[in-house]
């Protein structure tokens, strides 16, 4: 029987490239989709400048959607943030553009809000729901709301890690056992051993971010890619934030934040996120920015194409 995730997403290999905000682009998304996976465009993907309005972000996505379509005829997804208030308006603007442009797949990340997940389904989208704080309850809410796929994210992940510190080996089987729809594993998956382990734990696919940051097609600065390749997992520093945790490499900016209780309470944590992604990832100004990575970076030893990354991840694996 064909892998359920491949069937749902109309892809060849059950892998989704995580939407990492700026650290995505039309070129990277298309490369992942052309290699048989599902590429995903993150907010502000394809750009290295800040935005001033919600509308500007949404229109940026429109430009990138059209560019992706010029580079691939394969399926791809966009990122949707499950948020309230101003954040909800931001997400809605991007959603409207995606629907207008005929994008059919969405990675919806955030709290388990049944009404928002159901609204995405009602809009005719295939929904990959990724609860930022994964749990049995979140998985079941997603399933009840109509999500097609659930992502079980372990504390091993890069980016904004969950509040609860259950590792990938723990959370994946717990969530896979909780629902009937397919579950994808996320967190620290960078080689075929991680993919094999994910299947053994009950996942039917993998959701991968950090490995693609160092891809040839990634828009991240070359110095940033080399910085990741040249560091070990034990070099990372984990900081507490109001929404969970952040694991990052020891740039000067991150080292300055150690013990800083104000880190998560800055009126705008988004300003911190912007600094991290623009200065750390995109412009390579390591003294000013942050580079958030997963716990398995020691295994990433070279910069490879997205196709090579995916081929290596699924080497010798049947699904």
VEXKE-900754 format. One record per residue: x, y, z of N, C-alpha, C in turn; chain. Coordinates in nm, 3 decimals. Each point is the difference from the previous one (the first is absolute). Layout:
N
     n_xx     n_yy     n_zz    ca_xx    ca_yy    ca_zz     c_xx     c_yy     c_zz  mol
        X        Y        Z        X        Y        Z        X        Y        Z    A
...
! end
This chain:
319
     n_xx     n_yy     n_zz    ca_xx    ca_yy    ca_zz     c_xx     c_yy     c_zz  mol
    0.084   -0.119    0.000   -0.084    0.119    0.000    0.088    0.125    0.000    A
   -0.035    0.095   -0.082    0.079    0.122   -0.008   -0.003    0.074    0.132    A
    0.113    0.057    0.036    0.010    0.080    0.121   -0.113    0.104    0.005    A
   -0.068    0.009    0.114   -0.117    0.089    0.010    0.038    0.147   -0.020    A
    0.115    0.039    0.049    0.040    0.140   -0.015    0.030    0.032   -0.146    A
    0.068   -0.090   -0.068    0.025    0.020   -0.142   -0.131    0.013   -0.077    A
   -0.096   -0.082    0.038   -0.130    0.002   -0.068   -0.075    0.130    0.028    A
   -0.002    0.043    0.125   -0.072    0.123    0.038    0.060    0.122   -0.068    A
    0.133    0.006   -0.004    0.069    0.119   -0.051    0.038   -0.010   -0.147    A
   -0.023   -0.116   -0.061    0.035   -0.024   -0.140    0.150    0.023   -0.024    A
    0.081   -0.060    0.089    0.145    0.011   -0.010    0.062   -0.140   -0.007    A
    0.128   -0.006   -0.033    0.068   -0.128   -0.019    0.064   -0.052    0.128    A
    0.047    0.091    0.085    0.065   -0.040    0.125   -0.065    0.075    0.115    A
   -0.027   -0.069    0.111   -0.076    0.063    0.109    0.085    0.094    0.086    A
    0.032    0.114   -0.059    0.080    0.100    0.071   -0.054    0.140   -0.031    A
   -0.012    0.080    0.104   -0.036    0.141   -0.015    0.117    0.084    0.048    A
    0.036    0.098   -0.080    0.102    0.097    0.042   -0.068    0.105    0.087    A
    0.048    0.015    0.122   -0.063    0.092    0.094    0.005    0.144   -0.048    A
   -0.106    0.078    0.025   -0.002    0.141   -0.038    0.075    0.083    0.103    A
    0.117    0.048   -0.036    0.088    0.067    0.097    0.008    0.150   -0.027    A
   -0.119    0.061   -0.014   -0.006    0.145   -0.021    0.091    0.043   -0.114    A
    0.091    0.095    0.030    0.088    0.052   -0.105    0.085   -0.109   -0.064    A
    0.030   -0.106    0.074    0.095   -0.100   -0.050   -0.070   -0.100   -0.093    A
   -0.085    0.053   -0.084   -0.059   -0.075   -0.110   -0.001    0.093   -0.121    A
   -0.021   -0.057   -0.114   -0.006    0.080   -0.123   -0.067   -0.083   -0.107    A
   -0.039    0.064   -0.108   -0.060   -0.073   -0.111    0.094   -0.108   -0.050    A
    0.129    0.033   -0.007    0.098   -0.096   -0.051    0.010   -0.123    0.090    A
    0.003    0.020    0.131    0.012   -0.113    0.091   -0.128   -0.083    0.002    A
   -0.114    0.066    0.007   -0.128   -0.070    0.000   -0.014   -0.086   -0.125    A
    0.030    0.059   -0.116   -0.012   -0.074   -0.126    0.098   -0.116   -0.006    A
    0.120    0.021    0.053    0.101   -0.107   -0.002   -0.046   -0.119    0.083    A
   -0.061    0.027    0.116   -0.051   -0.109    0.085   -0.114   -0.072   -0.071    A
   -0.092    0.075   -0.057   -0.113   -0.062   -0.069    0.046   -0.078   -0.123    A
    0.094    0.054   -0.074    0.052   -0.070   -0.118    0.073   -0.128    0.039    A
    0.051   -0.005    0.123    0.072   -0.119    0.048   -0.095   -0.104    0.059    A
   -0.130    0.027   -0.004   -0.097   -0.098    0.045   -0.066    0.027    0.133    A
    0.042    0.107    0.070   -0.061    0.036    0.127   -0.100    0.113   -0.016    A
   -0.040    0.058    0.113   -0.089    0.116   -0.003    0.075    0.120    0.054    A
    0.036    0.092   -0.091    0.063    0.124    0.043   -0.104    0.092    0.062    A
    0.043    0.083    0.094   -0.093    0.089    0.069    0.058    0.141    0.009    A
   -0.077    0.098   -0.042    0.044    0.139    0.007   -0.036    0.059    0.136    A
    0.098    0.056    0.069   -0.023    0.067    0.127   -0.027    0.148   -0.020    A
   -0.050    0.066    0.104   -0.024    0.143   -0.006    0.131    0.073   -0.033    A
   -0.006    0.092   -0.094    0.115    0.081   -0.044    0.107   -0.082   -0.070    A
   -0.031   -0.125   -0.035    0.094   -0.081   -0.075    0.033    0.066   -0.134    A
    0.129   -0.002   -0.034    0.044    0.059   -0.126    0.048    0.144    0.013    A
    0.000    0.054    0.123    0.036    0.141    0.020    0.101    0.014    0.113    A
    0.070    0.111    0.001    0.096    0.027    0.107   -0.025    0.136    0.065    A
   -0.116    0.055   -0.023   -0.034    0.130    0.058   -0.124   -0.013    0.086    A
   -0.016    0.092    0.094   -0.115    0.001    0.087   -0.123    0.051   -0.073    A
   -0.115   -0.029    0.057   -0.125    0.049   -0.055   -0.062    0.100    0.096    A
   -0.084    0.086   -0.052   -0.064    0.102    0.083   -0.149   -0.026    0.024    A
   -0.061   -0.080   -0.089   -0.143   -0.023    0.012   -0.033   -0.148   -0.024    A
   -0.116   -0.039    0.049   -0.049   -0.136   -0.024   -0.017   -0.023   -0.149    A
   -0.054    0.100   -0.067   -0.026   -0.012   -0.144    0.128   -0.024   -0.078    A
    0.108    0.061    0.044    0.127   -0.017   -0.070    0.048   -0.145    0.010    A
   -0.014   -0.058    0.118    0.039   -0.141    0.015   -0.084   -0.088   -0.091    A
   -0.131    0.024   -0.001   -0.089   -0.082   -0.082    0.035    0.011   -0.149    A
    0.027    0.121   -0.046    0.033    0.018   -0.141    0.137   -0.061   -0.035    A
    0.090    0.001    0.097    0.127   -0.069   -0.021   -0.025   -0.149   -0.026    A
   -0.092   -0.056    0.075   -0.031   -0.142   -0.019   -0.058   -0.023   -0.139    A
   -0.082    0.090   -0.049   -0.057   -0.014   -0.133    0.111   -0.008   -0.106    A
    0.097    0.090    0.012    0.112    0.001   -0.095    0.075   -0.132    0.005    A
    0.025   -0.050    0.121    0.074   -0.125    0.014   -0.081   -0.120   -0.050    A
   -0.131   -0.001    0.025   -0.084   -0.108   -0.051    0.012   -0.010   -0.152    A
   -0.006    0.114   -0.065    0.007    0.001   -0.146    0.138   -0.044   -0.049    A
    0.101    0.038    0.075    0.136   -0.042   -0.037    0.017   -0.150    0.018    A
   -0.054   -0.055    0.109    0.006   -0.144    0.024   -0.063   -0.074   -0.118    A
   -0.116    0.050   -0.043   -0.071   -0.065   -0.110    0.079    0.004   -0.130    A
    0.087    0.101   -0.013    0.083    0.007   -0.120    0.116   -0.100    0.005    A
    0.026   -0.054    0.121    0.115   -0.089    0.020   -0.041   -0.146    0.019    A
   -0.128   -0.024    0.027   -0.045   -0.140    0.020   -0.148   -0.012   -0.031    A
   -0.038   -0.118   -0.043   -0.143   -0.030   -0.016   -0.047   -0.095    0.109    A
    0.085   -0.018    0.102   -0.029   -0.090    0.111   -0.075    0.075    0.112    A
   -0.066   -0.074    0.090   -0.068    0.064    0.112    0.098    0.071    0.094    A
   -0.047    0.106    0.064    0.076    0.068    0.104   -0.098    0.060    0.099    A
    0.050    0.042    0.115   -0.086    0.049    0.108    0.041    0.140    0.043    A
   -0.084    0.060    0.082    0.032    0.129    0.062   -0.022   -0.010    0.149    A
    0.061    0.092    0.073   -0.009    0.002    0.145   -0.118    0.086    0.046    A
   -0.072   -0.051    0.100   -0.110    0.075    0.062    0.021   -0.003    0.150    A
   -0.004    0.116    0.064    0.015    0.006    0.145   -0.136    0.003    0.067    A
   -0.024   -0.097    0.088   -0.126   -0.002    0.075    0.015    0.098    0.116    A
   -0.056    0.118   -0.018    0.020    0.109    0.096   -0.130    0.077    0.019    A
   -0.001    0.083    0.106   -0.115    0.085    0.027    0.042    0.146   -0.019    A
   -0.097    0.092    0.007    0.029    0.143   -0.005    0.068    0.042   -0.128    A
    0.101    0.088    0.014    0.074    0.049   -0.117    0.067   -0.114   -0.075    A
    0.046   -0.100    0.076    0.062   -0.115   -0.065   -0.098   -0.072   -0.091    A
   -0.126   -0.006    0.044   -0.103   -0.063   -0.081   -0.026    0.076   -0.129    A
    0.005    0.133    0.007   -0.018    0.082   -0.120    0.114   -0.023   -0.099    A
    0.121   -0.014    0.055    0.118   -0.028   -0.081   -0.018   -0.133   -0.074    A
   -0.038   -0.103    0.073   -0.020   -0.132   -0.059   -0.110    0.002   -0.105    A
   -0.110    0.071    0.031   -0.113    0.006   -0.092    0.039    0.064   -0.132    A
    0.081    0.106    0.006    0.043    0.067   -0.123    0.081   -0.094   -0.088    A
    0.090   -0.076    0.061    0.082   -0.095   -0.075   -0.085   -0.114   -0.054    A
   -0.097   -0.045    0.080   -0.091   -0.106   -0.043   -0.081    0.043   -0.122    A
   -0.051    0.121    0.004   -0.080    0.050   -0.113    0.080   -0.001   -0.129    A
    0.125    0.042    0.008    0.085    0.001   -0.120    0.025   -0.142   -0.049    A
    0.027   -0.092    0.093    0.025   -0.139   -0.038   -0.120   -0.059   -0.072    A
   -0.119    0.027    0.051   -0.122   -0.052   -0.063   -0.019    0.063   -0.138    A
    0.024    0.131   -0.009   -0.011    0.067   -0.129    0.097   -0.059   -0.102    A
    0.116   -0.042    0.047    0.102   -0.054   -0.090   -0.013   -0.151   -0.021    A
   -0.100   -0.060    0.062   -0.028   -0.141   -0.024    0.093   -0.098    0.069    A
    0.066    0.042    0.109    0.085   -0.092    0.075   -0.091   -0.090    0.084    A
    0.023   -0.130   -0.005   -0.093   -0.096    0.058    0.044   -0.061    0.133    A
    0.126    0.021    0.037    0.054   -0.067    0.119    0.048    0.104    0.100    A
   -0.032   -0.021    0.128    0.039    0.096    0.102    0.060   -0.071    0.120    A
    0.112    0.053    0.050    0.056   -0.043    0.127   -0.048    0.099    0.104    A
   -0.093   -0.042    0.083   -0.060    0.087    0.102    0.067   -0.027    0.133    A
    0.073    0.098    0.050    0.075   -0.017    0.124   -0.053    0.093    0.108    A
   -0.008   -0.053    0.122   -0.046    0.082    0.111   -0.074   -0.082    0.102    A
   -0.083    0.067    0.079   -0.081   -0.070    0.100   -0.112   -0.078   -0.069    A
   -0.052   -0.098    0.070   -0.105   -0.085   -0.057   -0.134    0.073    0.008    A
   -0.026    0.085   -0.097   -0.126    0.075   -0.008   -0.091   -0.068   -0.102    A
   -0.099   -0.070    0.049   -0.084   -0.081   -0.087   -0.068    0.083   -0.107    A
   -0.047    0.120    0.036   -0.072    0.082   -0.098    0.089    0.043   -0.115    A
    0.126    0.035    0.030    0.090    0.045   -0.107    0.041   -0.115   -0.092    A
    0.022   -0.116    0.057    0.036   -0.116   -0.082   -0.117   -0.036   -0.091    A
   -0.121    0.001    0.057   -0.118   -0.034   -0.079   -0.023    0.103   -0.111    A
    0.029    0.126    0.028   -0.017    0.104   -0.102    0.093   -0.024   -0.119    A
    0.121   -0.048    0.027    0.092   -0.032   -0.109   -0.055   -0.114   -0.086    A
   -0.056   -0.100    0.066   -0.060   -0.111   -0.074   -0.120    0.049   -0.081    A
   -0.081    0.086    0.059   -0.118    0.052   -0.069    0.039    0.082   -0.122    A
    0.123    0.053    0.002    0.050    0.077   -0.114    0.053   -0.090   -0.111    A
   -0.009   -0.131    0.022    0.041   -0.094   -0.103    0.147   -0.039    0.003    A
    0.067    0.028    0.113    0.144   -0.027    0.009    0.028   -0.137    0.062    A
    0.111   -0.058   -0.039    0.052   -0.118    0.067    0.085    0.052    0.115    A
   -0.032   -0.042    0.122    0.059    0.062    0.120    0.099   -0.093    0.069    A
    0.123    0.048    0.012    0.101   -0.065    0.083    0.007    0.082    0.128    A
   -0.048   -0.056    0.111   -0.005    0.075    0.126    0.120   -0.035    0.086    A
    0.073    0.105    0.038    0.119   -0.017    0.084   -0.018    0.077    0.130    A
   -0.048   -0.065    0.106   -0.014    0.069    0.128    0.137    0.039    0.055    A
    0.015    0.126    0.039    0.130    0.045    0.052    0.030   -0.063    0.135    A
   -0.104   -0.036    0.074    0.017   -0.077    0.123   -0.071   -0.133   -0.019    A
    0.070   -0.098   -0.055   -0.063   -0.126   -0.038   -0.049   -0.080    0.120    A
   -0.114   -0.063   -0.018   -0.058   -0.081    0.108   -0.107   -0.090   -0.060    A
   -0.046   -0.096    0.079   -0.111   -0.085   -0.044   -0.123    0.086   -0.027    A
   -0.029    0.091    0.091   -0.119    0.084   -0.016    0.008    0.083   -0.128    A
    0.117    0.061   -0.028    0.016    0.082   -0.120   -0.021   -0.083   -0.125    A
    0.055   -0.122   -0.001   -0.015   -0.088   -0.115   -0.147   -0.034   -0.023    A
   -0.071   -0.029    0.107   -0.141   -0.037   -0.013   -0.087    0.117   -0.042    A
    0.032    0.118    0.049   -0.073    0.120   -0.043    0.021    0.021   -0.150    A
    0.126   -0.014   -0.046    0.028    0.015   -0.142   -0.076   -0.100   -0.083    A
   -0.003   -0.125    0.044   -0.072   -0.103   -0.074   -0.149    0.031   -0.002    A
   -0.055    0.040    0.114   -0.143    0.029    0.009   -0.038    0.118   -0.090    A
    0.091    0.095   -0.015   -0.027    0.119   -0.081    0.015   -0.028   -0.150    A
    0.052   -0.118   -0.034    0.010   -0.035   -0.142    0.138    0.004   -0.059    A
    0.103    0.024    0.083    0.138    0.001   -0.053    0.028   -0.133   -0.070    A
    0.078    0.006   -0.107    0.033   -0.119   -0.077    0.122   -0.073    0.055    A
    0.092    0.077    0.058    0.126   -0.054    0.052    0.036    0.077    0.127    A
    0.057   -0.069    0.097    0.048    0.064    0.123    0.152   -0.011    0.004    A
    0.067    0.106    0.043    0.145   -0.003    0.019    0.030   -0.009    0.149    A
    0.072   -0.104    0.038    0.043   -0.018    0.139    0.144    0.050    0.012    A
    0.017    0.110    0.071    0.130    0.066    0.007    0.067   -0.024    0.134    A
    0.119   -0.057   -0.003    0.076   -0.023    0.121    0.087    0.119    0.036    A
    0.045    0.001    0.124    0.084    0.109    0.050    0.134    0.009   -0.074    A
    0.031   -0.100   -0.078    0.124   -0.001   -0.078   -0.002    0.101   -0.114    A
   -0.114    0.061   -0.028   -0.013    0.087   -0.116    0.078    0.130    0.013    A
    0.018    0.066   -0.114    0.053    0.136   -0.002   -0.116    0.098    0.003    A
    0.029    0.128   -0.010   -0.107    0.099    0.005   -0.056    0.013    0.140    A
   -0.130    0.026    0.009   -0.064    0.016    0.130   -0.041   -0.137    0.051    A
    0.078   -0.056    0.093   -0.025   -0.134    0.052   -0.115    0.004    0.102    A
   -0.068   -0.114    0.018   -0.118   -0.002    0.086    0.028    0.038    0.145    A
   -0.108    0.040    0.067    0.006    0.027    0.144    0.035   -0.128    0.073    A
   -0.065   -0.110   -0.038    0.031   -0.125    0.066    0.120   -0.063   -0.069    A
    0.085   -0.064    0.076    0.131   -0.040   -0.051    0.008   -0.147   -0.038    A
   -0.112   -0.059   -0.040    0.003   -0.138   -0.046    0.076   -0.009   -0.132    A
    0.093   -0.093   -0.009    0.079   -0.016   -0.121   -0.080   -0.065   -0.112    A
    0.057    0.000   -0.118   -0.066   -0.057   -0.116   -0.034   -0.147    0.021    A
    0.093   -0.075    0.062   -0.023   -0.143    0.025   -0.121   -0.023    0.090    A
   -0.033    0.097    0.083   -0.112   -0.015    0.094   -0.132    0.048   -0.060    A
    0.001    0.119   -0.060   -0.127    0.061   -0.041   -0.059   -0.064   -0.125    A
    0.084   -0.050   -0.090   -0.052   -0.055   -0.126   -0.090   -0.122    0.025    A
    0.044   -0.102    0.072   -0.091   -0.115    0.020   -0.123    0.035    0.083    A
    0.015    0.092    0.094   -0.114    0.042    0.082   -0.109    0.061   -0.088    A
    0.039    0.089   -0.092   -0.098    0.065   -0.086   -0.049   -0.093   -0.111    A
    0.089   -0.085   -0.050   -0.040   -0.095   -0.105   -0.106   -0.096    0.051    A
    0.010   -0.038    0.127   -0.097   -0.091    0.059   -0.134    0.069    0.032    A
    0.003    0.133    0.003   -0.118    0.074    0.046   -0.102    0.027   -0.111    A
    0.042   -0.009   -0.126   -0.089    0.037   -0.110    0.004   -0.106   -0.111    A
   -0.099    0.006   -0.086   -0.007   -0.093   -0.113    0.060    0.059   -0.128    A
    0.008    0.133   -0.008    0.059    0.062   -0.117    0.153   -0.011    0.009    A
    0.070    0.011   -0.113    0.146   -0.018    0.003    0.072    0.111    0.077    A
    0.109   -0.041    0.064    0.084    0.091    0.079    0.139    0.006   -0.064    A
    0.056    0.120   -0.002    0.137    0.020   -0.046    0.088    0.031    0.120    A
    0.125   -0.045   -0.004    0.095    0.028    0.107    0.082    0.123   -0.033    A
    0.026    0.083    0.100    0.084    0.118   -0.018    0.092    0.014    0.121    A
    0.122    0.046   -0.025    0.092    0.027    0.110    0.126   -0.082   -0.006    A
    0.107    0.058   -0.054    0.130   -0.066    0.000    0.017   -0.106   -0.108    A
   -0.078    0.008   -0.106    0.009   -0.100   -0.107    0.087    0.055   -0.112    A
    0.120   -0.056   -0.014    0.094    0.053   -0.100    0.064   -0.109   -0.086    A
   -0.027   -0.127    0.029    0.053   -0.105   -0.085   -0.097   -0.118   -0.002    A
    0.037   -0.106   -0.075   -0.092   -0.112   -0.018   -0.028   -0.074    0.130    A
    0.091    0.007    0.096   -0.027   -0.064    0.129   -0.117    0.066    0.069    A
   -0.008    0.132   -0.010   -0.112    0.072    0.059   -0.131   -0.034   -0.068    A
    0.005   -0.019   -0.132   -0.122   -0.036   -0.073   -0.044   -0.141    0.038    A
    0.095   -0.094    0.004   -0.033   -0.137    0.040   -0.059   -0.003    0.140    A
    0.061    0.075    0.091   -0.050    0.005    0.138   -0.142    0.057    0.003    A
   -0.026    0.101   -0.081   -0.132    0.062   -0.004   -0.107   -0.100   -0.041    A
    0.031   -0.080   -0.102   -0.095   -0.103   -0.043   -0.019   -0.105    0.109    A
    0.109   -0.036    0.066   -0.009   -0.100    0.107   -0.085    0.050    0.115    A
   -0.004    0.131    0.020   -0.076    0.059    0.110   -0.148    0.019   -0.034    A
   -0.037   -0.028   -0.123   -0.140    0.012   -0.039   -0.031    0.115   -0.093    A
    0.101    0.083   -0.033   -0.022    0.107   -0.096   -0.007   -0.057   -0.141    A
   -0.063    0.074   -0.090   -0.010   -0.043   -0.140    0.075    0.096   -0.092    A
    0.073    0.093    0.059    0.078    0.095   -0.077    0.080    0.088    0.093    A
    0.082    0.087   -0.058    0.085    0.088    0.080   -0.017    0.145   -0.043    A
    0.013    0.088    0.098   -0.013    0.145   -0.016    0.136    0.057    0.037    A
    0.071    0.056   -0.097    0.142    0.032    0.017    0.027    0.148   -0.027    A
    0.073    0.064    0.090    0.035    0.141   -0.019    0.149    0.023   -0.009    A
    0.071   -0.023    0.110    0.142    0.037    0.010    0.084   -0.056   -0.115    A
   -0.023   -0.124   -0.039    0.081   -0.059   -0.107   -0.007    0.081   -0.129    A
   -0.115    0.063   -0.025   -0.016    0.077   -0.123    0.061    0.141    0.009    A
    0.028    0.047    0.121    0.066    0.130    0.013    0.136   -0.003   -0.068    A
    0.066   -0.114    0.007    0.134   -0.011   -0.058   -0.003   -0.051   -0.144    A
   -0.117   -0.002   -0.062   -0.009   -0.044   -0.139    0.058    0.104   -0.095    A
    0.038   -0.043   -0.117    0.053    0.092   -0.101   -0.105    0.104   -0.039    A
   -0.126   -0.041   -0.001   -0.107    0.091   -0.043   -0.051    0.090    0.113    A
    0.043   -0.025    0.122   -0.045    0.081    0.113    0.044    0.146   -0.017    A
   -0.086    0.096    0.035    0.038    0.140   -0.009    0.088    0.048    0.115    A
    0.029   -0.087    0.097    0.086    0.039    0.112    0.138    0.039   -0.052    A
    0.065    0.091    0.073    0.135    0.045   -0.039    0.098   -0.118    0.002    A
    0.095    0.003   -0.091    0.099   -0.107   -0.006    0.075   -0.015    0.132    A
    0.034    0.111    0.064    0.072   -0.006    0.127   -0.085   -0.069    0.107    A
   -0.132    0.017   -0.008   -0.090   -0.064    0.094   -0.004   -0.151   -0.023    A
   -0.008   -0.040   -0.126    0.002   -0.143   -0.032    0.129   -0.065    0.051    A
    0.112    0.067   -0.022    0.129   -0.055    0.044    0.009   -0.003    0.152    A
   -0.059    0.100    0.065    0.000    0.006    0.146   -0.073   -0.121    0.058    A
   -0.111   -0.038   -0.063   -0.075   -0.118    0.045    0.081   -0.127   -0.024    A
    0.054   -0.014   -0.119    0.078   -0.120   -0.034    0.120   -0.018    0.092    A
    0.058    0.110    0.044    0.123   -0.006    0.079   -0.021   -0.005    0.150    A
   -0.125   -0.007    0.044   -0.027   -0.010    0.144   -0.059   -0.135    0.037    A
    0.007   -0.030    0.128   -0.050   -0.127    0.052   -0.128    0.022    0.080    A
   -0.073   -0.107    0.018   -0.124    0.007    0.078    0.025    0.052    0.141    A
    0.114   -0.037    0.057    0.032    0.041    0.137    0.037    0.148    0.010    A
    0.014    0.067   -0.112    0.029    0.143    0.002   -0.125    0.084    0.020    A
   -0.116   -0.059   -0.021   -0.123    0.079    0.002   -0.036    0.050    0.140    A
   -0.071    0.110    0.002   -0.046    0.063    0.125   -0.152    0.005   -0.005    A
   -0.066   -0.044    0.107   -0.145    0.001    0.005   -0.048    0.108    0.096    A
   -0.084    0.089   -0.050   -0.053    0.110    0.079   -0.150   -0.016    0.017    A
   -0.051    0.044    0.114   -0.144   -0.004    0.025   -0.066    0.122   -0.062    A
   -0.117   -0.020   -0.060   -0.078    0.111   -0.055   -0.143   -0.014    0.051    A
   -0.084    0.102   -0.015   -0.136   -0.011    0.050   -0.084   -0.105   -0.069    A
    0.040   -0.043   -0.120   -0.079   -0.099   -0.072    0.067   -0.137   -0.002    A
    0.113   -0.013    0.067    0.070   -0.128    0.001    0.148    0.018    0.023    A
    0.078   -0.046   -0.096    0.145    0.006    0.009    0.060    0.033   -0.136    A
    0.122    0.046    0.002    0.072    0.028   -0.124    0.138   -0.062    0.012    A
    0.035   -0.088   -0.094    0.134   -0.058   -0.002    0.079    0.067   -0.112    A
    0.115    0.054    0.032    0.074    0.076   -0.100    0.150   -0.025    0.012    A
    0.069    0.030   -0.106    0.146   -0.008    0.002    0.056    0.122    0.073    A
    0.123   -0.011    0.052    0.055    0.104    0.089    0.053    0.124   -0.071    A
   -0.088    0.070   -0.071    0.040    0.129   -0.056    0.017    0.099    0.115    A
    0.064    0.112   -0.027    0.020    0.100    0.106   -0.133    0.048    0.057    A
   -0.098    0.018   -0.087   -0.130    0.046    0.045   -0.064   -0.099    0.097    A
    0.007   -0.128   -0.034   -0.060   -0.102    0.087    0.076   -0.009    0.133    A
    0.130    0.007   -0.004    0.077   -0.008    0.125   -0.032    0.116    0.093    A
   -0.034    0.113   -0.058   -0.037    0.116    0.082   -0.134   -0.021    0.069    A
   -0.083   -0.091   -0.054   -0.134   -0.020    0.055   -0.004   -0.101    0.115    A
    0.109   -0.071    0.023    0.001   -0.102    0.106   -0.030    0.066    0.135    A
   -0.099   -0.053    0.069   -0.037    0.055    0.130   -0.084    0.126   -0.010    A
   -0.036    0.040   -0.121   -0.078    0.121   -0.018   -0.149   -0.033    0.016    A
   -0.055    0.030    0.116   -0.139   -0.033    0.026   -0.097    0.082   -0.084    A
    0.050    0.106   -0.059   -0.086    0.085   -0.081   -0.018   -0.056   -0.141    A
    0.079   -0.100   -0.034    0.002   -0.048   -0.138   -0.139   -0.025   -0.056    A
   -0.080   -0.074    0.075   -0.131   -0.034   -0.053   -0.104    0.105    0.023    A
    0.030    0.105    0.069   -0.104    0.096    0.034    0.020    0.133   -0.072    A
    0.092    0.001   -0.094    0.022    0.121   -0.077   -0.134    0.029   -0.066    A
   -0.051    0.130    0.007   -0.132    0.027   -0.053   -0.016   -0.070   -0.128    A
    0.100   -0.004   -0.067   -0.028   -0.075   -0.115    0.106   -0.105   -0.019    A
   -0.045   -0.121    0.029    0.091   -0.109   -0.027    0.022   -0.011   -0.150    A
   -0.097    0.051   -0.078    0.014   -0.006   -0.146    0.120    0.081   -0.047    A
    0.034    0.106    0.074    0.120    0.076   -0.036    0.122   -0.088    0.016    A
    0.001   -0.081    0.106    0.109   -0.095    0.019    0.004   -0.103   -0.111    A
   -0.117   -0.049   -0.036   -0.007   -0.100   -0.108    0.049    0.061   -0.131    A
   -0.041    0.123   -0.026    0.044    0.068   -0.122    0.152    0.012   -0.001    A
    0.056    0.043    0.113    0.146    0.012    0.009    0.066   -0.134   -0.026    A
   -0.056   -0.102    0.062    0.060   -0.133   -0.013    0.003   -0.044   -0.145    A
   -0.114    0.010   -0.066   -0.009   -0.052   -0.135    0.073    0.088   -0.102    A
   -0.014    0.130    0.012    0.065    0.087   -0.097    0.151    0.008    0.023    A
    0.040    0.030    0.123    0.142    0.019    0.027    0.075   -0.132    0.013    A
   -0.064   -0.100    0.058    0.068   -0.128    0.017   -0.002   -0.085   -0.124    A
   -0.119   -0.028   -0.050   -0.012   -0.089   -0.114    0.028    0.068   -0.134    A
   -0.062    0.114   -0.022   -0.005    0.053   -0.135    0.119    0.086   -0.040    A
    0.047    0.086    0.089    0.113    0.085   -0.036    0.132   -0.050    0.059    A
   -0.008   -0.099    0.088    0.122   -0.059    0.054    0.076    0.090    0.095    A
   -0.069    0.099    0.059    0.065    0.088    0.097   -0.011   -0.068    0.138    A
    0.089   -0.094    0.023   -0.013   -0.090    0.114    0.015    0.069    0.135    A
    0.067    0.114    0.002    0.014    0.070    0.127   -0.130    0.067    0.041    A
   -0.093    0.016   -0.094   -0.125    0.070    0.027   -0.121   -0.092    0.005    A
    0.011   -0.119   -0.058   -0.117   -0.084   -0.015    0.013   -0.136    0.065    A
   -0.101   -0.083   -0.022   -0.005   -0.135    0.057   -0.019   -0.102   -0.112    A
    0.048   -0.120    0.025   -0.019   -0.111   -0.093   -0.062   -0.114    0.079    A
   -0.129   -0.019   -0.017   -0.072   -0.104    0.073    0.007   -0.131   -0.077    A
    0.038   -0.108    0.068    0.022   -0.129   -0.066   -0.053   -0.115    0.086    A
   -0.009   -0.118   -0.061   -0.043   -0.115    0.077    0.115   -0.061    0.079    A
   -0.029   -0.106    0.075    0.099   -0.058    0.090    0.094   -0.099   -0.068    A
   -0.017   -0.020   -0.130    0.079   -0.102   -0.069    0.095    0.058   -0.103    A
    0.040    0.126    0.016    0.081    0.063   -0.105    0.137   -0.064   -0.019    A
    0.047   -0.074    0.098    0.129   -0.066   -0.016    0.002   -0.092   -0.122    A
   -0.117   -0.048   -0.039   -0.010   -0.094   -0.112    0.005    0.073   -0.134    A
   -0.027    0.130    0.000    0.002    0.077   -0.125    0.145    0.041   -0.028    A
    0.060   -0.062   -0.098    0.143    0.020   -0.025    0.032    0.070   -0.131    A
   -0.102    0.024   -0.084    0.028    0.064   -0.128   -0.123    0.072   -0.052    A
    0.024    0.089   -0.092   -0.107    0.074   -0.067   -0.037   -0.078   -0.126    A
   -0.127   -0.041   -0.008   -0.045   -0.084   -0.111   -0.125    0.059   -0.065    A
   -0.033   -0.047   -0.117   -0.124    0.042   -0.064   -0.119   -0.058    0.075    A
   -0.117    0.060   -0.018   -0.121   -0.053    0.063   -0.026   -0.143   -0.048    A
    0.024   -0.025   -0.126   -0.022   -0.135   -0.053    0.092   -0.100    0.068    A
    0.126    0.035    0.017    0.095   -0.089    0.065   -0.039   -0.023    0.146    A
   -0.044    0.104    0.068   -0.044   -0.012    0.140   -0.115   -0.100    0.008    A
   -0.099    0.014   -0.086   -0.117   -0.088    0.004    0.038   -0.142   -0.040    A
    0.081   -0.015   -0.103    0.044   -0.134   -0.042    0.074   -0.070    0.114    A
    0.086    0.075    0.069    0.077   -0.059    0.110   -0.092   -0.036    0.118    A
   -0.096    0.085    0.029   -0.093   -0.027    0.109   -0.076   -0.130   -0.021    A
   -0.035   -0.029   -0.124   -0.080   -0.118   -0.029    0.081   -0.114   -0.061    A
    0.129    0.009    0.010    0.086   -0.106   -0.053   -0.028   -0.134    0.070    A
   -0.033   -0.101   -0.079   -0.023   -0.134    0.054   -0.129   -0.015    0.078    A
   -0.092    0.095   -0.012   -0.123   -0.003    0.079   -0.120   -0.027   -0.090    A
   -0.081   -0.094    0.039   -0.125   -0.027   -0.068   -0.114    0.060    0.080    A
   -0.097    0.056   -0.071   -0.113    0.063    0.071   -0.128   -0.021   -0.079    A
! end
